[in-house]
């Protein structure tokens, strides 16, 4: 992969196409080590987890000169709540970047498309650079892109499920119709899931639980980094066509016969 193959999104140029989260780690030290092993340039933090008045707590363990912070609205179940959370993060001096999440219910944690569209429209008008978590519905993805979001982030599978890319055909359609970067967000379980997403042509992958809940998070973070790079290389290289029947890999011309 070319050293110039960067992910340009929201006015930011990222060397790594892997974006990782900061939740669910056993200790801050383990989080720091895993973040470093992932090679990520951008990490996401939940605004609701931060003590914004008291210094941030989690932010005390993050080198903000090393990583671009992507505040998120995790835990919001209405457009108004997500908008308020994003505003709070920006007013506290975090960033005008926001990963927008508006969930539909506590069991599936699937996005609420109506509330997501409403919140995205408001936040874009308010000057936020919006990365938006959505379903794998190509119509909703297109509508969000039309609103002017910086990145559309379809779920590979439900949040934290580790099921991988359940509907690659829907992701393919979203990619074919894209007018803004497409970053798979949620549901990734292991390195092969990242490779699949990148081989489909996604511009990047965002994940958290697959690293934090691995038996060896640092090793898994390294695996995710390599899978992201390998999947991107494979996409750029172009895979061979699938065939129903075998085709010899060695040439048949010029063979000496008895």
Long-range contacts (C-beta under 8 A, 24 or more apart in sequence): 1-229, 1-232, 1-233, 1-236, 5-232, 5-236, 7-181, 7-203, 7-204, 8-181, 9-131, 9-150, 9-151, 9-181, 9-183, 9-203, 9-204, 10-97, 10-129, 10-131, 10-150, 10-151, 11-129, 11-150, 12-42, 12-68, 14-41, 14-42, 14-68, 14-204, 15-41, 16-40, 16-41, 16-42, 16-225, 16-228, 17-198, 17-203, 17-204, 17-205, 17-228, 17-232, 18-194, 18-204, 18-205, 18-206, 18-207, 18-224, 18-225, 18-228, 19-43, 19-44, 19-70, 19-183, 19-204, 19-205, 19-206, 19-207, 20-44, 20-206, 20-207, 20-208, 20-211, 20-221, 20-224, 21-45, 21-206, 21-207, 21-208, 21-209, 21-212, 22-46, 22-58, 22-62, 22-208, 23-49, 23-208, 23-209, 23-212, 24-208, 24-209, 24-212, 24-213, 25-212, 25-217, 28-58, 28-61, 29-61, 30-217, 30-218, 31-61, 31-212, 32-61, 32-62, 33-217, 33-218, 34-211, 34-212, 34-217, 34-218, 34-220, 34-221, 35-62, 35-67, 35-221, 37-218, 37-219, 37-221, 37-222, 37-225, 38-211, 38-221, 38-222, 38-224, 38-225, 39-225, 40-67, 40-225, 41-67, 41-68, 42-67, 42-68, 42-69, 42-70, 43-67, 43-68, 43-69, 43-70, 44-69, 44-70, 44-71, 44-72, 44-99, 44-206, 44-208, 45-69, 45-70, 45-71, 45-72, 46-71, 46-72, 46-73, 46-74, 46-75, 47-71, 47-72, 47-73, 47-85, 47-86, 47-88, 47-89, 47-94, 48-73, 48-74, 48-75, 48-85, 50-89, 50-92, 52-88, 52-89, 52-92, 52-94, 53-92, 68-97, 69-94, 69-95, 69-97, 70-95, 70-97, 70-98, 70-99, 70-131, 71-95, 71-97, 71-98, 71-99, 72-98, 72-99, 72-100, 72-101, 73-98, 73-99, 73-100, 73-101, 73-102, 73-119, 74-101, 75-101, 75-103, 76-101, 76-102, 76-103, 77-102, 77-103, 77-104, 77-105, 77-106, 77-112, 77-115, 78-102, 78-112, 78-115, 79-115, 79-116, 79-118, 79-119, 79-122, 82-115, 82-119, 82-123, 83-119, 83-122, 83-123, 83-126, 86-123, 86-128, 87-126, 90-128, 96-127, 96-128, 96-129, 97-128, 97-129, 97-131, 98-123, 98-128, 98-129, 98-130, 98-131, 99-131, 99-132, 99-133, 99-153, 99-185, 99-206, 100-130, 100-131, 100-132, 100-133, 100-149, 101-133, 108-158, 109-158, 109-159, 109-160, 110-135, 110-155, 110-158, 111-135, 111-155, 113-137, 113-140, 116-140, 116-144, 117-143, 117-144, 117-147, 120-144, 120-147, 120-149, 121-147, 124-148, 124-149, 131-183, 133-185, 133-186, 136-166, 136-167, 136-170, 136-171, 136-174, 137-170, 138-170, 138-173, 138-174, 138-177, 141-174, 141-177, 141-178, 141-182, 142-174, 142-177, 145-178, 145-179, 145-180, 146-179, 149-180, 150-180, 150-181, 151-180, 151-181, 151-182, 151-183, 151-203, 152-178, 152-180, 152-181, 152-182, 152-183, 153-182, 153-183, 153-184, 153-185, 153-206, 154-182, 154-184, 154-185, 155-184, 155-185, 155-186, 155-187, 156-184, 156-185, 156-186, 156-187, 156-188, 156-193, 156-197, 157-186, 157-187, 157-188, 158-186, 158-187, 159-186, 159-187, 159-209, 160-186, 160-187, 160-209, 161-186, 161-187, 161-189, 162-187, 162-188, 162-189, 162-190, 162-209, 162-210, 163-187, 163-189, 164-188, 164-189, 164-190, 164-192, 164-193, 164-196, 165-193, 165-196, 165-197, 165-200, 168-196, 168-200, 171-197, 171-200, 171-202, 172-200, 172-201, 175-200, 175-201, 175-202, 190-220, 190-223, 191-220, 191-223, 191-224, 191-226, 191-227, 192-227, 194-224, 194-227, 194-228, 194-231, 195-227, 195-228, 195-230, 195-231, 195-234, 196-231, 197-231, 198-227, 198-228, 198-230, 198-231, 198-232, 198-234, 198-235, 199-231, 199-234, 199-235, 199-239, 200-235, 201-235, 204-228
